C-alpha cells in the first residue's frame, strides 16, 4: 500500500481544483496567484506523486486519500 503524500493546505486546494478540471489560468485567478506560481505548484505536485502527467497525479492523489 502506498503511503500518503505530505501536502500543505494550498497544495491540496490546487490539487482539488485540478481534479475538478479547472485550468491553470482559472486556478490562478481563483486563488489570486500568478500563472507561473500555479505552474510551479503543478510541477511540485507531480514530483511529490512521482508522476509525469496530470491524470496520473490526480488518480494517485485520490487513491491515497489526499483528495476526493
mmCIF file of the N, C-alpha and C atoms, coordinates in Angstrom:
data_MODEL
# 
_entry.id   MODEL 
# 
loop_
_atom_site.group_PDB 
_atom_site.id 
_atom_site.type_symbol 
_atom_site.label_atom_id 
_atom_site.label_alt_id 
_atom_site.label_comp_id 
_atom_site.label_asym_id 
_atom_site.label_entity_id 
_atom_site.label_seq_id 
_atom_site.pdbx_PDB_ins_code 
_atom_site.Cartn_x 
_atom_site.Cartn_y 
_atom_site.Cartn_z 
_atom_site.occupancy 
_atom_site.B_iso_or_equiv 
_atom_site.pdbx_formal_charge 
_atom_site.auth_seq_id 
_atom_site.auth_comp_id 
_atom_site.auth_asym_id 
_atom_site.auth_atom_id 
_atom_site.pdbx_PDB_model_num 
ATOM 1   N N  . UNK A 1 1  ? 0.843   -1.195 0.000   1.00 0.00 ? 1  UNK A N  1 
ATOM 2   C CA . UNK A 1 1  ? 0.000   0.000  0.000   1.00 0.00 ? 1  UNK A CA 1 
ATOM 3   C C  . UNK A 1 1  ? 0.884   1.252  0.000   1.00 0.00 ? 1  UNK A C  1 
ATOM 4   N N  . UNK A 1 2  ? 0.473   2.221  -0.792  1.00 0.00 ? 2  UNK A N  1 
ATOM 5   C CA . UNK A 1 2  ? 1.255   3.450  -0.897  1.00 0.00 ? 2  UNK A CA 1 
ATOM 6   C C  . UNK A 1 2  ? 1.035   4.326  0.333   1.00 0.00 ? 2  UNK A C  1 
ATOM 7   N N  . UNK A 1 3  ? 2.091   5.007  0.731   1.00 0.00 ? 3  UNK A N  1 
ATOM 8   C CA . UNK A 1 3  ? 1.967   5.913  1.860   1.00 0.00 ? 3  UNK A CA 1 
ATOM 9   C C  . UNK A 1 3  ? 1.403   7.247  1.391   1.00 0.00 ? 3  UNK A C  1 
ATOM 10  N N  . UNK A 1 4  ? 0.753   7.923  2.291   1.00 0.00 ? 4  UNK A N  1 
ATOM 11  C CA . UNK A 1 4  ? 0.149   9.207  1.962   1.00 0.00 ? 4  UNK A CA 1 
ATOM 12  C C  . UNK A 1 4  ? 1.235   10.264 1.777   1.00 0.00 ? 4  UNK A C  1 
ATOM 13  N N  . UNK A 1 5  ? 1.051   11.091 0.762   1.00 0.00 ? 5  UNK A N  1 
ATOM 14  C CA . UNK A 1 5  ? 1.985   12.166 0.467   1.00 0.00 ? 5  UNK A CA 1 
ATOM 15  C C  . UNK A 1 5  ? 1.675   13.341 1.390   1.00 0.00 ? 5  UNK A C  1 
ATOM 16  N N  . UNK A 1 6  ? 2.713   13.967 1.915   1.00 0.00 ? 6  UNK A N  1 
ATOM 17  C CA . UNK A 1 6  ? 2.540   15.119 2.796   1.00 0.00 ? 6  UNK A CA 1 
ATOM 18  C C  . UNK A 1 6  ? 2.298   16.367 1.947   1.00 0.00 ? 6  UNK A C  1 
ATOM 19  N N  . UNK A 1 7  ? 1.118   16.977 2.125   1.00 0.00 ? 7  UNK A N  1 
ATOM 20  C CA . UNK A 1 7  ? 0.751   18.153 1.344   1.00 0.00 ? 7  UNK A CA 1 
ATOM 21  C C  . UNK A 1 7  ? 0.385   19.314 2.250   1.00 0.00 ? 7  UNK A C  1 
ATOM 22  N N  . UNK A 1 8  ? 0.738   20.490 1.806   1.00 0.00 ? 8  UNK A N  1 
ATOM 23  C CA . UNK A 1 8  ? 0.327   21.705 2.511   1.00 0.00 ? 8  UNK A CA 1 
ATOM 24  C C  . UNK A 1 8  ? -1.089  22.054 2.060   1.00 0.00 ? 8  UNK A C  1 
ATOM 25  N N  . UNK A 1 9  ? -1.777  22.882 2.835   1.00 0.00 ? 9  UNK A N  1 
ATOM 26  C CA . UNK A 1 9  ? -3.171  23.226 2.557   1.00 0.00 ? 9  UNK A CA 1 
ATOM 27  C C  . UNK A 1 9  ? -3.347  23.789 1.145   1.00 0.00 ? 9  UNK A C  1 
ATOM 28  N N  . UNK A 1 10 ? -2.458  24.683 0.745   1.00 0.00 ? 10 UNK A N  1 
ATOM 29  C CA . UNK A 1 10 ? -2.563  25.296 -0.587  1.00 0.00 ? 10 UNK A CA 1 
ATOM 30  C C  . UNK A 1 10 ? -2.391  24.245 -1.685  1.00 0.00 ? 10 UNK A C  1 
ATOM 31  N N  . UNK A 1 11 ? -1.496  23.280 -1.460  1.00 0.00 ? 11 UNK A N  1 
ATOM 32  C CA . UNK A 1 11 ? -1.300  22.211 -2.439  1.00 0.00 ? 11 UNK A CA 1 
ATOM 33  C C  . UNK A 1 11 ? -2.563  21.369 -2.590  1.00 0.00 ? 11 UNK A C  1 
ATOM 34  N N  . UNK A 1 12 ? -3.220  21.089 -1.486  1.00 0.00 ? 12 UNK A N  1 
ATOM 35  C CA . UNK A 1 12 ? -4.470  20.323 -1.531  1.00 0.00 ? 12 UNK A CA 1 
ATOM 36  C C  . UNK A 1 12 ? -5.535  21.102 -2.297  1.00 0.00 ? 12 UNK A C  1 
ATOM 37  N N  . UNK A 1 13 ? -5.636  22.395 -2.042  1.00 0.00 ? 13 UNK A N  1 
ATOM 38  C CA . UNK A 1 13 ? -6.615  23.232 -2.747  1.00 0.00 ? 13 UNK A CA 1 
ATOM 39  C C  . UNK A 1 13 ? -6.367  23.216 -4.246  1.00 0.00 ? 13 UNK A C  1 
ATOM 40  N N  . UNK A 1 14 ? -5.123  23.379 -4.637  1.00 0.00 ? 14 UNK A N  1 
ATOM 41  C CA . UNK A 1 14 ? -4.779  23.388 -6.060  1.00 0.00 ? 14 UNK A CA 1 
ATOM 42  C C  . UNK A 1 14 ? -5.036  22.017 -6.678  1.00 0.00 ? 14 UNK A C  1 
ATOM 43  N N  . UNK A 1 15 ? -4.642  20.972 -5.983  1.00 0.00 ? 15 UNK A N  1 
ATOM 44  C CA . UNK A 1 15 ? -4.864  19.610 -6.463  1.00 0.00 ? 15 UNK A CA 1 
ATOM 45  C C  . UNK A 1 15 ? -6.350  19.328 -6.647  1.00 0.00 ? 15 UNK A C  1 
ATOM 46  N N  . UNK A 1 16 ? -7.160  19.775 -5.711  1.00 0.00 ? 16 UNK A N  1 
ATOM 47  C CA . UNK A 1 16 ? -8.605  19.573 -5.807  1.00 0.00 ? 16 UNK A CA 1 
ATOM 48  C C  . UNK A 1 16 ? -9.164  20.296 -7.029  1.00 0.00 ? 16 UNK A C  1 
ATOM 49  N N  . UNK A 1 17 ? -8.708  21.513 -7.278  1.00 0.00 ? 17 UNK A N  1 
ATOM 50  C CA . UNK A 1 17 ? -9.180  22.263 -8.450  1.00 0.00 ? 17 UNK A CA 1 
ATOM 51  C C  . UNK A 1 17 ? -8.739  21.606 -9.747  1.00 0.00 ? 17 UNK A C  1 
ATOM 52  N N  . UNK A 1 18 ? -7.530  21.056 -9.758  1.00 0.00 ? 18 UNK A N  1 
ATOM 53  C CA . UNK A 1 18 ? -7.064  20.326 -10.937 1.00 0.00 ? 18 UNK A CA 1 
ATOM 54  C C  . UNK A 1 18 ? -7.970  19.124 -11.173 1.00 0.00 ? 18 UNK A C  1 
ATOM 55  N N  . UNK A 1 19 ? -8.294  18.403 -10.104 1.00 0.00 ? 19 UNK A N  1 
ATOM 56  C CA . UNK A 1 19 ? -9.160  17.233 -10.208 1.00 0.00 ? 19 UNK A CA 1 
ATOM 57  C C  . UNK A 1 19 ? -10.556 17.610 -10.705 1.00 0.00 ? 19 UNK A C  1 
ATOM 58  N N  . UNK A 1 20 ? -10.992 18.823 -10.396 1.00 0.00 ? 20 UNK A N  1 
ATOM 59  C CA . UNK A 1 20 ? -12.299 19.301 -10.847 1.00 0.00 ? 20 UNK A CA 1 
ATOM 60  C C  . UNK A 1 20 ? -12.268 19.762 -12.308 1.00 0.00 ? 20 UNK A C  1 
ATOM 61  N N  . UNK A 1 21 ? -11.084 19.736 -12.931 1.00 0.00 ? 21 UNK A N  1 
ATOM 62  C CA . UNK A 1 21 ? -10.965 20.082 -14.335 1.00 0.00 ? 21 UNK A CA 1 
ATOM 63  C C  . UNK A 1 21 ? -10.663 21.549 -14.612 1.00 0.00 ? 21 UNK A C  1 
ATOM 64  N N  . UNK A 1 22 ? -10.330 22.291 -13.569 1.00 0.00 ? 22 UNK A N  1 
ATOM 65  C CA . UNK A 1 22 ? -10.007 23.707 -13.769 1.00 0.00 ? 22 UNK A CA 1 
ATOM 66  C C  . UNK A 1 22 ? -8.622  23.839 -14.426 1.00 0.00 ? 22 UNK A C  1 
ATOM 67  N N  . UNK A 1 23 ? -8.479  24.840 -15.284 1.00 0.00 ? 23 UNK A N  1 
ATOM 68  C CA . UNK A 1 23 ? -7.207  25.097 -15.951 1.00 0.00 ? 23 UNK A CA 1 
ATOM 69  C C  . UNK A 1 23 ? -6.298  25.901 -15.028 1.00 0.00 ? 23 UNK A C  1 
ATOM 70  N N  . UNK A 1 24 ? -5.024  25.947 -15.369 1.00 0.00 ? 24 UNK A N  1 
ATOM 71  C CA . UNK A 1 24 ? -4.078  26.735 -14.575 1.00 0.00 ? 24 UNK A CA 1 
ATOM 72  C C  . UNK A 1 24 ? -4.489  28.209 -14.494 1.00 0.00 ? 24 UNK A C  1 
ATOM 73  N N  . UNK A 1 25 ? -4.893  28.843 -15.616 1.00 0.00 ? 25 UNK A N  1 
ATOM 74  C CA . UNK A 1 25 ? -5.333  30.243 -15.506 1.00 0.00 ? 25 UNK A CA 1 
ATOM 75  C C  . UNK A 1 25 ? -6.558  30.414 -14.591 1.00 0.00 ? 25 UNK A C  1 
ATOM 76  N N  . UNK A 1 26 ? -7.482  29.463 -14.635 1.00 0.00 ? 26 UNK A N  1 
ATOM 77  C CA . UNK A 1 26 ? -8.654  29.534 -13.755 1.00 0.00 ? 26 UNK A CA 1 
ATOM 78  C C  . UNK A 1 26 ? -8.252  29.397 -12.287 1.00 0.00 ? 26 UNK A C  1 
ATOM 79  N N  . UNK A 1 27 ? -7.336  28.496 -12.008 1.00 0.00 ? 27 UNK A N  1 
ATOM 80  C CA . UNK A 1 27 ? -6.863  28.299 -10.638 1.00 0.00 ? 27 UNK A CA 1 
ATOM 81  C C  . UNK A 1 27 ? -6.127  29.544 -10.155 1.00 0.00 ? 27 UNK A C  1 
ATOM 82  N N  . UNK A 1 28 ? -5.274  30.087 -11.017 1.00 0.00 ? 28 UNK A N  1 
ATOM 83  C CA . UNK A 1 28 ? -4.521  31.301 -10.660 1.00 0.00 ? 28 UNK A CA 1 
ATOM 84  C C  . UNK A 1 28 ? -5.473  32.437 -10.299 1.00 0.00 ? 28 UNK A C  1 
ATOM 85  N N  . UNK A 1 29 ? -6.495  32.621 -11.111 1.00 0.00 ? 29 UNK A N  1 
ATOM 86  C CA . UNK A 1 29 ? -7.461  33.697 -10.858 1.00 0.00 ? 29 UNK A CA 1 
ATOM 87  C C  . UNK A 1 29 ? -8.230  33.442 -9.559  1.00 0.00 ? 29 UNK A C  1 
ATOM 88  N N  . UNK A 1 30 ? -8.675  32.221 -9.362  1.00 0.00 ? 30 UNK A N  1 
ATOM 89  C CA . UNK A 1 30 ? -9.463  31.885 -8.171  1.00 0.00 ? 30 UNK A CA 1 
ATOM 90  C C  . UNK A 1 30 ? -8.658  32.053 -6.882  1.00 0.00 ? 30 UNK A C  1 
ATOM 91  N N  . UNK A 1 31 ? -7.363  31.791 -6.951  1.00 0.00 ? 31 UNK A N  1 
ATOM 92  C CA . UNK A 1 31 ? -6.527  31.845 -5.753  1.00 0.00 ? 31 UNK A CA 1 
ATOM 93  C C  . UNK A 1 31 ? -5.723  33.137 -5.640  1.00 0.00 ? 31 UNK A C  1 
ATOM 94  N N  . UNK A 1 32 ? -5.932  34.045 -6.595  1.00 0.00 ? 32 UNK A N  1 
ATOM 95  C CA . UNK A 1 32 ? -5.184  35.314 -6.620  1.00 0.00 ? 32 UNK A CA 1 
ATOM 96  C C  . UNK A 1 32 ? -3.675  35.072 -6.634  1.00 0.00 ? 32 UNK A C  1 
ATOM 97  N N  . UNK A 1 33 ? -3.253  34.131 -7.476  1.00 0.00 ? 33 UNK A N  1 
ATOM 98  C CA . UNK A 1 33 ? -1.840  33.809 -7.648  1.00 0.00 ? 33 UNK A CA 1 
ATOM 99  C C  . UNK A 1 33 ? -1.487  33.980 -9.116  1.00 0.00 ? 33 UNK A C  1 
ATOM 100 N N  . UNK A 1 34 ? -0.198  34.087 -9.415  1.00 0.00 ? 34 UNK A N  1 
ATOM 101 C CA . UNK A 1 34 ? 0.217   34.218 -10.808 1.00 0.00 ? 34 UNK A CA 1 
ATOM 102 C C  . UNK A 1 34 ? 0.151   32.855 -11.496 1.00 0.00 ? 34 UNK A C  1 
ATOM 103 N N  . UNK A 1 35 ? 0.055   32.903 -12.815 1.00 0.00 ? 35 UNK A N  1 
ATOM 104 C CA . UNK A 1 35 ? 0.037   31.673 -13.600 1.00 0.00 ? 35 UNK A CA 1 
ATOM 105 C C  . UNK A 1 35 ? 1.333   30.892 -13.397 1.00 0.00 ? 35 UNK A C  1 
ATOM 106 N N  . UNK A 1 36 ? 2.457   31.597 -13.321 1.00 0.00 ? 36 UNK A N  1 
ATOM 107 C CA . UNK A 1 36 ? 3.739   30.919 -13.099 1.00 0.00 ? 36 UNK A CA 1 
ATOM 108 C C  . UNK A 1 36 ? 3.773   30.200 -11.752 1.00 0.00 ? 36 UNK A C  1 
ATOM 109 N N  . UNK A 1 37 ? 3.131   30.775 -10.747 1.00 0.00 ? 37 UNK A N  1 
ATOM 110 C CA . UNK A 1 37 ? 3.078   30.130 -9.430  1.00 0.00 ? 37 UNK A CA 1 
ATOM 111 C C  . UNK A 1 37 ? 2.284   28.824 -9.513  1.00 0.00 ? 37 UNK A C  1 
ATOM 112 N N  . UNK A 1 38 ? 1.175   28.841 -10.222 1.00 0.00 ? 38 UNK A N  1 
ATOM 113 C CA . UNK A 1 38 ? 0.362   27.630 -10.374 1.00 0.00 ? 38 UNK A CA 1 
ATOM 114 C C  . UNK A 1 38 ? 1.142   26.578 -11.157 1.00 0.00 ? 38 UNK A C  1 
ATOM 115 N N  . UNK A 1 39 ? 1.853   26.980 -12.189 1.00 0.00 ? 39 UNK A N  1 
ATOM 116 C CA . UNK A 1 39 ? 2.683   26.040 -12.957 1.00 0.00 ? 39 UNK A CA 1 
ATOM 117 C C  . UNK A 1 39 ? 3.753   25.426 -12.063 1.00 0.00 ? 39 UNK A C  1 
ATOM 118 N N  . UNK A 1 40 ? 4.338   26.238 -11.172 1.00 0.00 ? 40 UNK A N  1 
ATOM 119 C CA . UNK A 1 40 ? 5.342   25.743 -10.229 1.00 0.00 ? 40 UNK A CA 1 
ATOM 120 C C  . UNK A 1 40 ? 4.715   24.711 -9.275  1.00 0.00 ? 40 UNK A C  1 
ATOM 121 N N  . UNK A 1 41 ? 3.519   25.020 -8.772  1.00 0.00 ? 41 UNK A N  1 
ATOM 122 C CA . UNK A 1 41 ? 2.820   24.078 -7.888  1.00 0.00 ? 41 UNK A CA 1 
ATOM 123 C C  . UNK A 1 41 ? 2.514   22.772 -8.608  1.00 0.00 ? 41 UNK A C  1 
ATOM 124 N N  . UNK A 1 42 ? 2.060   22.849 -9.849  1.00 0.00 ? 42 UNK A N  1 
ATOM 125 C CA . UNK A 1 42 ? 1.772   21.640 -10.633 1.00 0.00 ? 42 UNK A CA 1 
ATOM 126 C C  . UNK A 1 42 ? 3.021   20.764 -10.738 1.00 0.00 ? 42 UNK A C  1 
ATOM 127 N N  . UNK A 1 43 ? 4.148   21.400 -11.065 1.00 0.00 ? 43 UNK A N  1 
ATOM 128 C CA . UNK A 1 43 ? 5.411   20.671 -11.203 1.00 0.00 ? 43 UNK A CA 1 
ATOM 129 C C  . UNK A 1 43 ? 5.803   20.025 -9.879  1.00 0.00 ? 43 UNK A C  1 
ATOM 130 N N  . UNK A 1 44 ? 5.659   20.786 -8.797  1.00 0.00 ? 44 UNK A N  1 
ATOM 131 C CA . UNK A 1 44 ? 5.992   20.288 -7.461  1.00 0.00 ? 44 UNK A CA 1 
ATOM 132 C C  . UNK A 1 44 ? 5.086   19.107 -7.068  1.00 0.00 ? 44 UNK A C  1 
ATOM 133 N N  . UNK A 1 45 ? 3.798   19.223 -7.358  1.00 0.00 ? 45 UNK A N  1 
ATOM 134 C CA . UNK A 1 45 ? 2.851   18.150 -7.035  1.00 0.00 ? 45 UNK A CA 1 
ATOM 135 C C  . UNK A 1 45 ? 3.143   16.889 -7.838  1.00 0.00 ? 45 UNK A C  1 
ATOM 136 N N  . UNK A 1 46 ? 3.456   17.040 -9.121  1.00 0.00 ? 46 UNK A N  1 
ATOM 137 C CA . UNK A 1 46 ? 3.794   15.873 -9.937  1.00 0.00 ? 46 UNK A CA 1 
ATOM 138 C C  . UNK A 1 46 ? 5.023   15.167 -9.372  1.00 0.00 ? 46 UNK A C  1 
ATOM 139 N N  . UNK A 1 47 ? 5.986   15.938 -8.896  1.00 0.00 ? 47 UNK A N  1 
ATOM 140 C CA . UNK A 1 47 ? 7.184   15.348 -8.297  1.00 0.00 ? 47 UNK A CA 1 
ATOM 141 C C  . UNK A 1 47 ? 6.845   14.614 -7.003  1.00 0.00 ? 47 UNK A C  1 
ATOM 142 N N  . UNK A 1 48 ? 5.986   15.208 -6.183  1.00 0.00 ? 48 UNK A N  1 
ATOM 143 C CA . UNK A 1 48 ? 5.602   14.567 -4.914  1.00 0.00 ? 48 UNK A CA 1 
ATOM 144 C C  . UNK A 1 48 ? 4.894   13.241 -5.154  1.00 0.00 ? 48 UNK A C  1 
ATOM 145 N N  . UNK A 1 49 ? 4.081   13.185 -6.206  1.00 0.00 ? 49 UNK A N  1 
ATOM 146 C CA . UNK A 1 49 ? 3.348   11.960 -6.515  1.00 0.00 ? 49 UNK A CA 1 
ATOM 147 C C  . UNK A 1 49 ? 4.118   11.046 -7.481  1.00 0.00 ? 49 UNK A C  1 
ATOM 148 N N  . UNK A 1 50 ? 5.325   11.491 -7.855  1.00 0.00 ? 50 UNK A N  1 
ATOM 149 C CA . UNK A 1 50 ? 6.203   10.717 -8.735  1.00 0.00 ? 50 UNK A CA 1 
ATOM 150 C C  . UNK A 1 50 ? 5.502   10.343 -10.039 1.00 0.00 ? 50 UNK A C  1 
ATOM 151 N N  . UNK A 1 51 ? 4.887   11.343 -10.662 1.00 0.00 ? 51 UNK A N  1 
ATOM 152 C CA . UNK A 1 51 ? 4.208   11.154 -11.938 1.00 0.00 ? 51 UNK A CA 1 
ATOM 153 C C  . UNK A 1 51 ? 4.666   12.237 -12.914 1.00 0.00 ? 51 UNK A C  1 
ATOM 154 N N  . UNK A 1 52 ? 4.426   11.976 -14.188 1.00 0.00 ? 52 UNK A N  1 
ATOM 155 C CA . UNK A 1 52 ? 4.749   12.960 -15.218 1.00 0.00 ? 52 UNK A CA 1 
ATOM 156 C C  . UNK A 1 52 ? 3.503   13.655 -15.738 1.00 0.00 ? 52 UNK A C  1 
ATOM 157 N N  . UNK A 1 53 ? 2.353   13.028 -15.559 1.00 0.00 ? 53 UNK A N  1 
ATOM 158 C CA . UNK A 1 53 ? 1.124   13.558 -16.120 1.00 0.00 ? 53 UNK A CA 1 
ATOM 159 C C  . UNK A 1 53 ? 0.111   13.963 -15.064 1.00 0.00 ? 53 UNK A C  1 
ATOM 160 N N  . UNK A 1 54 ? -0.760  14.851 -15.474 1.00 0.00 ? 54 UNK A N  1 
ATOM 161 C CA . UNK A 1 54 ? -1.794  15.361 -14.566 1.00 0.00 ? 54 UNK A CA 1 
ATOM 162 C C  . UNK A 1 54 ? -2.791  14.275 -14.184 1.00 0.00 ? 54 UNK A C  1 
ATOM 163 N N  . UNK A 1 55 ? -3.221  13.481 -15.149 1.00 0.00 ? 55 UNK A N  1 
ATOM 164 C CA . UNK A 1 55 ? -4.216  12.443 -14.867 1.00 0.00 ? 55 UNK A CA 1 
ATOM 165 C C  . UNK A 1 55 ? -3.666  11.433 -13.867 1.00 0.00 ? 55 UNK A C  1 
ATOM 166 N N  . UNK A 1 56 ? -2.429  11.005 -14.083 1.00 0.00 ? 56 UNK A N  1 
ATOM 167 C CA . UNK A 1 56 ? -1.814  10.049 -13.155 1.00 0.00 ? 56 UNK A CA 1 
ATOM 168 C C  . UNK A 1 56 ? -1.688  10.649 -11.763 1.00 0.00 ? 56 UNK A C  1 
ATOM 169 N N  . UNK A 1 57 ? -1.336  11.936 -11.699 1.00 0.00 ? 57 UNK A N  1 
ATOM 170 C CA . UNK A 1 57 ? -1.193  12.616 -10.413 1.00 0.00 ? 57 UNK A CA 1 
ATOM 171 C C  . UNK A 1 57 ? -2.529  12.638 -9.670  1.00 0.00 ? 57 UNK A C  1 
ATOM 172 N N  . UNK A 1 58 ? -3.587  12.988 -10.366 1.00 0.00 ? 58 UNK A N  1 
ATOM 173 C CA . UNK A 1 58 ? -4.918  13.056 -9.745  1.00 0.00 ? 58 UNK A CA 1 
ATOM 174 C C  . UNK A 1 58 ? -5.362  11.670 -9.296  1.00 0.00 ? 58 UNK A C  1 
ATOM 175 N N  . UNK A 1 59 ? -5.145  10.667 -10.130 1.00 0.00 ? 59 UNK A N  1 
ATOM 176 C CA . UNK A 1 59 ? -5.523  9.289  -9.757  1.00 0.00 ? 59 UNK A CA 1 
ATOM 177 C C  . UNK A 1 59 ? -4.797  8.839  -8.496  1.00 0.00 ? 59 UNK A C  1 
ATOM 178 N N  . UNK A 1 60 ? -3.497  9.102  -8.441  1.00 0.00 ? 60 UNK A N  1 
ATOM 179 C CA . UNK A 1 60 ? -2.715  8.731  -7.253  1.00 0.00 ? 60 UNK A CA 1 
ATOM 180 C C  . UNK A 1 60 ? -3.220  9.473  -6.017  1.00 0.00 ? 60 UNK A C  1 
ATOM 181 N N  . UNK A 1 61 ? -3.508  10.758 -6.184  1.00 0.00 ? 61 UNK A N  1 
ATOM 182 C CA . UNK A 1 61 ? -3.988  11.570 -5.058  1.00 0.00 ? 61 UNK A CA 1 
ATOM 183 C C  . UNK A 1 61 ? -5.302  11.019 -4.529  1.00 0.00 ? 61 UNK A C  1 
ATOM 184 N N  . UNK A 1 62 ? -6.190  10.631 -5.410  1.00 0.00 ? 62 UNK A N  1 
ATOM 185 C CA . UNK A 1 62 ? -7.475  10.055 -4.992  1.00 0.00 ? 62 UNK A CA 1 
ATOM 186 C C  . UNK A 1 62 ? -7.243  8.710  -4.318  1.00 0.00 ? 62 UNK A C  1 
ATOM 187 N N  . UNK A 1 63 ? -6.428  7.855  -4.942  1.00 0.00 ? 63 UNK A N  1 
ATOM 188 C CA . UNK A 1 63 ? -6.133  6.528  -4.375  1.00 0.00 ? 63 UNK A CA 1 
ATOM 189 C C  . UNK A 1 63 ? -5.513  6.614  -2.985  1.00 0.00 ? 63 UNK A C  1 
ATOM 190 N N  . UNK A 1 64 ? -4.700  7.644  -2.772  1.00 0.00 ? 64 UNK A N  1 
ATOM 191 C CA . UNK A 1 64 ? -4.019  7.820  -1.477  1.00 0.00 ? 64 UNK A CA 1 
ATOM 192 C C  . UNK A 1 64 ? -4.888  8.548  -0.452  1.00 0.00 ? 64 UNK A C  1 
ATOM 193 N N  . UNK A 1 65 ? -6.052  9.032  -0.887  1.00 0.00 ? 65 UNK A N  1 
ATOM 194 C CA . UNK A 1 65 ? -6.939  9.717  0.034   1.00 0.00 ? 65 UNK A CA 1 
ATOM 195 C C  . UNK A 1 65 ? -6.578  11.182 0.288   1.00 0.00 ? 65 UNK A C  1 
ATOM 196 N N  . UNK A 1 66 ? -5.758  11.745 -0.593  1.00 0.00 ? 66 UNK A N  1 
ATOM 197 C CA . UNK A 1 66 ? -5.357  13.149 -0.431  1.00 0.00 ? 66 UNK A CA 1 
ATOM 198 C C  . UNK A 1 66 ? -6.481  14.102 -0.841  1.00 0.00 ? 66 UNK A C  1 
ATOM 199 N N  . UNK A 1 67 ? -7.273  13.681 -1.820  1.00 0.00 ? 67 UNK A N  1 
ATOM 200 C CA . UNK A 1 67 ? -8.435  14.438 -2.282  1.00 0.00 ? 67 UNK A CA 1 
ATOM 201 C C  . UNK A 1 67 ? -9.552  13.447 -2.583  1.00 0.00 ? 67 UNK A C  1 
ATOM 202 N N  . UNK A 1 68 ? -10.747 13.979 -2.807  1.00 0.00 ? 68 UNK A N  1 
ATOM 203 C CA . UNK A 1 68 ? -11.894 13.117 -3.140  1.00 0.00 ? 68 UNK A CA 1 
ATOM 204 C C  . UNK A 1 68 ? -12.255 13.263 -4.591  1.00 0.00 ? 68 UNK A C  1 
# 
